[in-house]
């Protein structure tokens, strides 16, 4: 079971947003309404821990005077 973050969709610019977590199977359809208030909701996309292996897409850091290798063309994006 995965934990998903949802937030209510505000009706007006000053309305507060309520965020909540729901444990769901990855096969379940996303929620469309807040179970407590009935307001429309959207799923929040958040970062997570990703472990990448293999030659492609792996950012590695050498020790000492070894050069750094990045999948983002030299680390210019600020990811490392």
ABEGO torsion letter per residue (X at the ends): XBBBBBBBBBABAABBBBBBBBBBBAABBBBABBAAAGBBBBBBBBBBBBBBBEABGBBBBBBEABBBBBAAGGGAAGAX
